[in-house]
Amino acid sequence: MFNWFKAIKELPALLRANGILGMNARNYAVIARHNSRRLYPLVDDKVKTKDLAVKFGVNTPDLIGVIEHQYQVADVLKMVKNHSEFVVKPAHGSGGKGVMVIKNYADNQFTLASGRIIGYNELYQHISNILSGLYSLGGQYDSALIEEMVHFSDVFKDYSYHGVPDVRVIVYQGYPIMAMTRLATQESGGRANLHQGAVGVGLDIKTGKTKLAVQHNLPIEIHPDTKAELRKIEVPLWREHLLIAAKAYEMTGLGYFGADIVLDARKGPMMLELNARPGLAIQIANGEGLKQAIKKVDKYYPKNLSPEERVAYVLG
């Protein structure tokens, strides 16, 4: 399926021919037009997003607790006493910054996703840094979420280095229009962040199968660490992934956003978070621009359908 030399030569032309969406067009012609700023807090604050997900029946990792003030940090051990694994993240973080995955907790020793072991003092300091706004949008004071850890499906065990792979789905006017899975690497520190060196795999929106894979915006065939063939990826329960993304349209009222979804081995697809200003690298991972997809929705797709009906239309 992949021809690296052909792909690296043809990808820029392919993107131009298929209507790549640039930053300015995204900000002014799409986001400003379809996303009211009053709705941003619903997705910028992960506590509010999680509350909405519960209200709308969208599967999401359980919330263990929230730390809002510095004096509460000392209570973190009480909060997680019944949990041998958990995730700490900023409520207003972005790009995976400030997320700490604890894979094992025993005797005040915390094993991170990378395998590194830290003590209570380092965990305390990390949460304090979150509260101070070190990882938040605009450096504002923040809250720390403690939530259950996702146990990613064995389907992806050969495709990700330590971290949990996720699926990013772009939704426009309630319709899923483009998707990719982001695979952690050693370079990315176990995080599914393309800017830090994770692998992006474009997914066919109808099937959840690999279209193209890239790292640092260049086509690749195998995962740099696990050596797994990226062309063989097929996301299970694909309809359920798309349905979570589609439901977030009613949840938030946003006309354009990105939904980040993980596949838990025990609970199935789960929404991690939503983004009102999703990045544009997904176009490179798909070898396809977003402009054409947006135009198709505006011109041809029916209005006033339910999330289930919209997903059925996309899968058509």
Helices and strands as residue ranges (DSSP letters): H 4-17, H 23-24, I 25-31, H 32-34, G 37-39, H 41-44, H 46-55, E 63-67, G 70-75, H 76-79, E 86-90, E 100-106, E 109-112, E 117-119, H 120-132, G 137-139, E 144-147, G 154-156, E 166-172, E 175-183, G 194-196, E 199-203, E 210-215, E 218-219, G 230-232, H 238-252, E 256-264, E 268-275, H 282-286, H 290-300, H 307-315
